[in-house]
Amino acid sequence: MPRLEIHQEKITDKKALIDICPFGALEEKDGVVSINAACKMCRLCVKKGPAGAVEYVEDAVKPTIDKEKWRGIAVFVDHVDGDIHPVTYELIGKARELAAVIHHPVYALFMGNEITGKCEELLHYGIDKVFVYDDPQLARFKIESYTTVFEDFINQNHPTAILVGATTVGRQLAPRVAARMRTGLTADCTVLEMDENTDLGQIRPAFGGNIMAHIMTPNHRPQMATVRYKVMNAPERQAEKSGVIEPCQIAADKLKARVDVLDIVKKAQEQTIEASDVLVVAGRGIKKQEDLQMLEELAELLGGQIACTRPLVEAGWVDAKKQIGLSGRTVRPKLIITCGVSGAIQFVAGMNHADCIVAINKDEKAPIFKTAHYCMYGDLYEVIPRLIEKIKAGKEAS
C-alpha cells in the first residue's frame, strides 16, 4: 500500500511545508511534522516541498499464490429447474476465448437436483468437463448450500478464473464465494482479456460510465467476474458433443442451511426487453407521458417493445424494468430505434451491441449519432407519425 514518509532532518522550513497542503493534512506537534487523516495522497508536498523531505513509498506486493497450481476457466451454470439461462452459453463462449490464450481447459459448474440429464446440452458448446453436484438439498437456491458447493468445487479443481452471470442468483452467489475464498470479484464486466501469465483483465464502466476501469487480481486465485446477459457472444451449438460429465459428491451435513425454502409462487410470465428483437426507446425528448402511446404504436407495428432512458423512469412514466443502461438493463436487439435520446455513455453502454441502431433527434450534435448506424435529424413528433404511416401503408400493400 502506498504511503508518505516524512524525513524530519531534510525539512528546512516547517511552516512553508505545512502550508503546501491544501487539505490541512500536515501538522506540527512538539517540533515534529506529521501527516493526519485528511491526506488525499495528492503528493503536492513531495513535488513542492524541500527535496527529500517527503517521500512517496509504494511497497512491493509479494505474490501470495503459485499460479501454476491454478488451471482452467470455469463457468457457473445458472438455471431454474434445469432450464439453463442463456447467459451461461455466452460465458462459455468467452471462457473458450480466454482459455485459448493460456491453453487451459474450460469447466462448467452445475448444481441442483435431477439435473444430470441436462448436462448433455452443455457438451454441444465446447466444454471440456462439466462438474455436476446433483442433490435433493440443492433443488432450490439457498445461498449457504450453494456457496459450500462452490467452495468445494474450487478447492478440488483450482480454476484460475470463474465467470458468473449477473442474474438474480449470480449477483448473490458470486460475492459470497469471493469472500469465502478471500479473492477479488469484479461485477458487471463488459470486457474480459487474458494475459499469458493467466492474469485476467476485467474491464467495466466506473464513475457513472465516465471511465473504463481495468481491474486485475494478480496475487489471488481464483479470479472472479460477473457479466450481464447480452454482453458477450454465445458460440454456435455444435451437432457433436465434446467433453465429459463428472458427477461430484459432497457430505449431506455440509449442505444444511439456516434458511429453508417453504414454497415458491410463480409469477406471470412476461416478455422482458432483453428478449425482444425490436425496441423503440423513449428519451428525454418525450414531452408528456401521453406521447408514449405514439412510440408504443410504432413498437407494436414492428413487433417489438417500448423501452426508455433513466429520466422517464424517475418521472414515473415507465416501469424501471424497461430502462436501458448501466443502472438498467443491457439489451442486444436486432433493431433499436431511439427517439429523443441524447446518447449519454451510461445509456449507450447498455445497447451499443445492437445489430442496427436508428437514432431520431432534433439536436444534430447529440452523442447518440456517433453510435447509431442510421441517423434521422428531426423532431420526433414529426418523424415518428410519418414513419408509422409508411409502415402501415407497406403492410396494407403487402
C-alpha positions as CSV (number, residue, x, y, z in Angstrom):
1,M,0.0,0.0,0.0
2,P,1.4,3.4,-0.9
3,R,2.2,5.9,1.9
4,L,4.1,9.1,2.5
5,E,7.2,9.2,4.7
6,I,8.5,12.4,6.3
7,H,12.2,12.9,6.8
8,Q,12.4,15.5,9.5
9,E,16.1,16.2,9.0
10,K,15.5,17.4,5.5
11,I,12.8,19.9,6.3
12,T,14.3,23.5,6.0
13,D,11.1,25.4,6.7
14,K,8.3,23.6,8.6
15,K,5.7,26.2,8.2
16,A,6.3,26.5,4.5
17,L,6.0,22.7,4.1
18,I,2.7,22.6,6.1
19,D,1.2,25.4,4.1
20,I,1.7,23.5,0.8
21,C,-1.0,21.0,1.7
22,P,-4.5,22.3,0.6
23,F,-6.3,19.8,2.8
24,G,-4.5,20.6,6.1
25,A,-3.1,17.1,6.3
26,L,0.3,18.3,7.5
27,E,0.6,19.4,11.1
28,E,3.4,20.1,13.6
29,K,3.4,18.8,17.2
30,D,6.4,19.1,19.6
31,G,8.6,20.2,16.7
32,V,7.7,17.1,14.6
33,V,5.8,17.4,11.3
34,S,3.3,14.5,10.7
35,I,0.5,13.5,8.4
36,N,-3.1,13.2,9.6
37,A,-6.2,11.5,8.2
38,A,-7.0,14.4,5.9
39,C,-4.3,13.4,3.5
40,K,-5.6,12.8,0.0
41,M,-2.3,11.4,-1.4
42,C,-2.1,14.3,-3.9
43,R,1.7,14.4,-3.3
44,L,2.0,18.2,-3.6
45,C,4.2,18.1,-0.5
46,V,6.5,15.7,-2.4
47,K,6.7,17.8,-5.5
48,K,6.8,21.3,-4.0
49,G,8.4,20.7,-0.6
50,P,12.1,20.6,0.2
51,A,14.0,17.9,-1.8
52,G,13.7,14.6,0.0
53,A,11.6,16.0,2.9
54,V,8.5,14.0,2.0
55,E,8.9,10.7,0.1
56,Y,6.2,8.7,-1.6
57,V,6.7,5.0,-0.9
58,E,4.9,2.1,-2.5
59,D,5.5,-1.3,-1.0
60,A,6.1,-4.1,-3.5
61,V,3.3,-6.6,-3.3
62,K,4.5,-10.1,-2.8
63,P,2.8,-12.9,-4.7
64,T,0.6,-14.9,-2.4
65,I,-0.2,-17.8,-4.7
66,D,1.5,-20.2,-7.1
67,K,-0.2,-19.6,-10.4
68,E,0.9,-22.9,-11.8
69,K,-1.3,-24.7,-9.4
70,W,-4.5,-23.0,-10.7
71,R,-5.7,-24.2,-14.1
72,G,-8.9,-23.9,-16.1
73,I,-11.6,-21.3,-16.8
74,A,-14.9,-22.2,-15.0
75,V,-18.4,-21.0,-15.8
76,F,-21.2,-21.2,-13.2
77,V,-24.3,-22.7,-14.8
78,D,-27.3,-20.6,-14.0
79,H,-30.6,-22.4,-14.3
80,V,-34.1,-22.8,-13.0
81,D,-35.2,-26.4,-12.5
82,G,-32.6,-27.4,-15.1
83,D,-33.6,-24.9,-17.7
84,I,-30.2,-23.2,-18.4
85,H,-30.1,-19.4,-18.6
86,P,-28.8,-18.1,-21.9
87,V,-26.1,-16.0,-20.2
88,T,-24.4,-19.3,-19.4
89,Y,-23.8,-20.1,-23.0
90,E,-22.5,-16.5,-23.6
91,L,-20.0,-17.0,-20.7
92,I,-18.9,-20.4,-22.1
93,G,-18.1,-18.7,-25.4
94,K,-16.0,-16.1,-23.6
95,A,-14.4,-18.8,-21.4
96,R,-13.3,-20.6,-24.5
97,E,-11.6,-17.4,-25.9
98,L,-9.8,-16.8,-22.6
99,A,-8.7,-20.5,-22.3
100,A,-7.3,-20.5,-25.8
101,V,-4.8,-17.8,-24.8
102,I,-3.3,-19.8,-21.9
103,H,-4.1,-23.3,-23.2
104,H,-6.3,-24.2,-20.3
105,P,-9.5,-26.4,-20.2
106,V,-13.0,-24.9,-19.8
107,Y,-15.1,-26.2,-16.9
108,A,-18.8,-25.8,-16.1
109,L,-20.1,-26.0,-12.6
110,F,-23.7,-27.3,-12.5
111,M,-25.5,-27.7,-9.1
112,G,-29.1,-28.6,-8.4
113,N,-31.4,-31.6,-8.2
114,E,-32.2,-34.0,-11.1
115,I,-30.0,-32.1,-13.4
116,T,-27.6,-34.7,-14.7
117,G,-29.6,-35.3,-17.8
118,K,-29.5,-31.5,-18.6
119,C,-25.7,-31.6,-18.7
120,E,-25.6,-33.2,-22.1
121,E,-26.7,-29.9,-23.7
122,L,-23.6,-28.1,-22.4
123,L,-21.3,-30.6,-24.2
124,H,-22.5,-29.1,-27.5
125,Y,-20.8,-25.8,-26.7
126,G,-17.2,-26.9,-26.3
127,I,-17.0,-27.6,-22.6
128,D,-14.1,-29.8,-21.6
129,K,-15.6,-31.0,-18.3
130,V,-18.9,-30.5,-16.5
131,F,-18.8,-30.9,-12.8
132,V,-22.3,-31.9,-11.5
133,Y,-23.5,-31.7,-7.9
134,D,-26.9,-33.4,-8.1
135,D,-28.5,-33.5,-4.7
136,P,-32.1,-33.1,-3.4
137,Q,-30.9,-30.4,-0.9
138,L,-29.8,-28.3,-3.9
139,A,-33.2,-28.4,-5.5
140,R,-33.8,-24.7,-4.6
141,F,-31.3,-21.9,-4.4
142,K,-30.1,-21.5,-0.8
143,I,-27.1,-19.2,-0.5
144,E,-25.4,-21.2,2.2
145,S,-25.6,-24.5,0.5
146,Y,-24.7,-23.2,-2.9
147,T,-21.7,-21.3,-1.5
148,T,-20.5,-24.5,0.2
149,V,-20.7,-26.5,-3.1
150,F,-18.9,-23.7,-4.9
151,E,-16.1,-23.7,-2.4
152,D,-15.8,-27.5,-2.6
153,F,-15.5,-27.2,-6.4
154,I,-12.8,-24.6,-6.2
155,N,-10.8,-26.5,-3.5
156,Q,-11.0,-29.7,-5.6
157,N,-10.2,-28.2,-9.0
158,H,-8.4,-24.9,-8.6
159,P,-9.7,-23.0,-11.6
160,T,-7.7,-19.8,-12.3
161,A,-10.8,-17.8,-13.3
162,I,-14.5,-18.1,-12.7
163,L,-17.3,-16.4,-14.7
164,V,-20.7,-15.9,-13.3
165,G,-23.8,-14.5,-14.9
166,A,-25.1,-11.2,-13.3
167,T,-28.5,-12.7,-12.7
168,T,-30.5,-12.6,-9.5
169,V,-28.8,-15.8,-8.3
170,G,-25.3,-14.8,-9.7
171,R,-25.4,-11.4,-8.0
172,Q,-25.9,-13.0,-4.6
173,L,-23.7,-16.0,-5.0
174,A,-20.5,-14.6,-6.6
175,P,-19.8,-12.1,-3.8
176,R,-20.2,-14.6,-1.1
177,V,-18.0,-17.1,-2.8
178,A,-15.3,-14.4,-3.4
179,A,-15.4,-13.6,0.3
180,R,-15.2,-17.2,1.3
181,M,-12.1,-17.7,-0.9
182,R,-10.6,-14.3,0.1
183,T,-10.2,-13.3,-3.5
184,G,-11.4,-10.4,-5.7
185,L,-14.6,-10.0,-7.7
186,T,-15.4,-7.5,-10.5
187,A,-19.1,-7.0,-11.1
188,D,-20.8,-6.3,-14.5
189,C,-17.7,-6.6,-16.7
190,T,-18.1,-5.5,-20.3
191,V,-14.7,-6.7,-21.5
192,L,-12.6,-9.7,-20.3
193,E,-9.0,-10.2,-21.5
194,M,-6.5,-12.9,-20.6
195,D,-2.8,-12.4,-20.2
196,E,-0.3,-15.2,-21.0
197,N,0.6,-15.3,-17.3
198,T,-3.0,-16.2,-16.5
199,D,-3.9,-12.8,-15.1
200,L,-7.5,-11.9,-16.1
201,G,-8.1,-8.3,-17.2
202,Q,-11.5,-7.3,-16.0
203,I,-12.9,-4.1,-17.6
204,R,-16.1,-2.3,-16.6
205,P,-17.6,1.2,-16.6
206,A,-17.0,3.2,-13.5
207,F,-17.9,6.7,-12.1
208,G,-21.3,6.6,-14.0
209,G,-19.7,5.3,-17.2
210,N,-17.3,8.2,-17.5
211,I,-14.2,6.0,-17.3
212,M,-13.5,2.3,-18.0
213,A,-11.8,0.7,-15.0
214,H,-9.2,-2.0,-15.8
215,I,-9.1,-4.3,-12.8
216,M,-6.7,-7.1,-12.1
217,T,-6.3,-9.7,-9.4
218,P,-2.7,-10.7,-9.8
219,N,-1.9,-12.1,-6.4
220,H,-5.0,-14.1,-5.6
221,R,-6.9,-17.0,-7.2
222,P,-9.4,-17.7,-8.4
223,Q,-10.2,-14.5,-10.3
224,M,-13.9,-13.9,-10.4
225,A,-16.1,-11.7,-12.6
226,T,-19.8,-11.4,-13.2
227,V,-21.2,-10.4,-16.7
228,R,-24.6,-9.2,-17.6
229,Y,-26.8,-11.1,-20.1
230,K,-26.4,-10.0,-23.7
231,V,-22.9,-8.5,-23.3
232,M,-20.9,-11.5,-24.6
233,N,-21.4,-13.6,-27.8
234,A,-22.8,-17.1,-27.4
235,P,-21.0,-19.7,-29.5
236,E,-22.7,-21.7,-32.2
237,R,-24.2,-25.0,-30.9
238,Q,-22.2,-27.9,-32.4
239,A,-24.0,-31.0,-33.6
240,E,-21.4,-33.3,-31.9
241,K,-20.7,-33.4,-28.2
242,S,-17.3,-32.9,-26.7
243,G,-16.0,-33.1,-23.2
244,V,-17.1,-35.3,-20.2
245,I,-19.5,-35.1,-17.3
246,E,-18.1,-35.7,-13.9
247,P,-20.5,-36.4,-11.0
248,C,-19.4,-34.8,-7.7
249,Q,-20.3,-35.7,-4.2
250,I,-20.4,-33.6,-1.0
251,A,-21.3,-34.6,2.5
252,A,-25.0,-34.0,3.3
253,D,-24.3,-32.3,6.6
254,K,-22.3,-29.6,4.7
255,L,-25.4,-28.7,2.7
256,K,-27.5,-27.8,5.7
257,A,-28.7,-24.2,5.7
258,R,-30.2,-21.9,8.3
259,V,-32.8,-20.8,5.8
260,D,-35.2,-23.1,4.0
261,V,-37.5,-22.6,1.0
262,L,-41.0,-23.3,2.1
263,D,-42.9,-22.5,-1.1
264,I,-42.4,-21.0,-4.5
265,V,-45.1,-18.9,-6.1
266,K,-44.6,-18.5,-9.8
267,K,-45.4,-15.1,-11.2
268,A,-47.0,-14.5,-14.6
269,Q,-44.5,-14.8,-17.4
270,E,-43.6,-11.5,-19.0
271,Q,-41.6,-10.6,-22.1
272,T,-38.5,-8.7,-21.0
273,I,-36.8,-6.1,-23.1
274,E,-33.7,-8.3,-23.1
275,A,-35.6,-10.9,-25.1
276,S,-37.1,-8.5,-27.7
277,D,-35.7,-8.3,-31.2
278,V,-37.1,-4.8,-31.7
279,L,-37.0,-1.9,-29.2
280,V,-38.4,1.6,-29.5
281,V,-36.7,3.7,-26.9
282,A,-38.2,6.9,-25.4
283,G,-35.8,9.5,-24.2
284,R,-35.9,13.0,-22.6
285,G,-37.3,14.4,-25.9
286,I,-40.7,13.0,-25.0
287,K,-42.7,16.0,-23.7
288,K,-45.5,14.3,-21.8
289,Q,-46.5,10.8,-20.7
290,E,-49.4,10.6,-23.1
291,D,-47.0,10.9,-26.1
292,L,-45.6,7.4,-25.2
293,Q,-48.7,6.0,-27.0
294,M,-47.1,7.1,-30.3
295,L,-44.0,5.1,-29.6
296,E,-46.0,2.1,-28.4
297,E,-47.9,2.1,-31.7
298,L,-44.6,2.1,-33.6
299,A,-43.2,-0.7,-31.5
300,E,-46.4,-2.8,-32.0
301,L,-46.2,-2.3,-35.8
302,L,-42.6,-3.6,-35.7
303,G,-43.4,-6.5,-33.4
304,G,-41.3,-5.1,-30.6
305,Q,-41.5,-3.4,-27.2
306,I,-41.1,0.1,-25.8
307,A,-38.1,0.9,-23.6
308,C,-36.8,4.1,-22.1
309,T,-33.9,6.0,-20.5
310,R,-33.5,6.8,-16.8
311,P,-35.3,10.2,-16.7
312,L,-38.6,8.7,-17.8
313,V,-38.3,6.1,-15.0
314,E,-37.6,8.8,-12.4
315,A,-40.6,10.7,-13.7
316,G,-42.7,7.6,-13.1
317,W,-43.8,7.4,-16.7
318,V,-42.3,4.0,-17.5
319,D,-41.6,0.9,-15.3
320,A,-38.0,0.5,-14.2
321,K,-37.9,-2.9,-15.9
322,K,-38.0,-1.0,-19.3
323,Q,-34.9,1.1,-18.6
324,I,-31.7,0.6,-20.7
325,G,-28.3,1.5,-19.4
326,L,-25.7,1.0,-16.7
327,S,-28.4,1.4,-14.0
328,G,-31.0,-0.5,-16.1
329,R,-30.9,-3.5,-18.5
330,T,-28.4,-4.5,-21.1
331,V,-30.0,-5.3,-24.4
332,R,-28.9,-6.6,-27.8
333,P,-31.9,-6.5,-30.2
334,K,-31.8,-6.8,-34.0
335,L,-33.2,-3.3,-34.3
336,I,-33.4,-0.4,-31.8
337,I,-34.9,3.0,-32.6
338,T,-34.0,5.7,-30.1
339,C,-36.5,8.6,-30.0
340,G,-35.3,11.9,-28.4
341,V,-32.4,10.1,-26.7
342,S,-29.3,12.2,-26.2
343,G,-27.0,9.2,-26.0
344,A,-25.2,9.6,-22.7
345,I,-22.4,7.0,-22.2
346,Q,-24.4,5.4,-19.4
347,F,-27.3,4.6,-21.8
348,V,-25.1,3.7,-24.8
349,A,-23.2,1.1,-22.6
350,G,-26.5,-0.8,-22.3
351,M,-27.4,-1.0,-26.0
352,N,-24.3,-0.4,-28.3
353,H,-24.1,-4.1,-29.3
354,A,-27.5,-4.0,-31.1
355,D,-27.4,-5.2,-34.7
356,C,-29.0,-2.0,-36.1
357,I,-29.3,1.3,-34.3
358,V,-31.5,4.1,-35.6
359,A,-31.5,7.5,-33.9
360,I,-34.1,10.2,-34.1
361,N,-33.1,13.5,-32.6
362,K,-33.5,17.2,-33.4
363,D,-30.1,18.0,-31.9
364,E,-27.6,17.4,-34.7
365,K,-24.8,17.3,-32.1
366,A,-26.4,14.6,-30.0
367,P,-23.9,12.0,-28.9
368,I,-26.2,9.2,-30.0
369,F,-25.5,10.0,-33.6
370,K,-21.9,8.8,-33.0
371,T,-23.2,5.4,-32.1
372,A,-26.1,5.0,-34.5
373,H,-25.9,3.2,-37.8
374,Y,-28.7,5.4,-39.2
375,C,-29.2,9.0,-38.1
376,M,-32.5,10.9,-38.6
377,Y,-32.1,14.6,-37.8
378,G,-35.5,16.0,-37.0
379,D,-38.3,16.4,-34.5
380,L,-39.6,13.0,-33.3
381,Y,-43.1,14.4,-33.3
382,E,-42.9,14.9,-37.0
383,V,-40.7,11.9,-37.9
384,I,-42.5,9.1,-36.0
385,P,-46.1,9.8,-37.2
386,R,-44.7,9.7,-40.8
387,L,-42.8,6.6,-40.1
388,I,-46.0,4.9,-38.7
389,E,-47.9,5.9,-41.8
390,K,-45.3,4.4,-44.1
391,I,-45.2,1.2,-42.2
392,K,-49.0,0.9,-42.2
393,A,-49.0,1.6,-45.9
394,G,-46.4,-1.0,-46.6
395,K,-48.4,-3.6,-44.6
396,E,-51.6,-2.8,-46.5
397,A,-49.9,-3.0,-49.8
398,S,-48.5,-6.5,-49.0
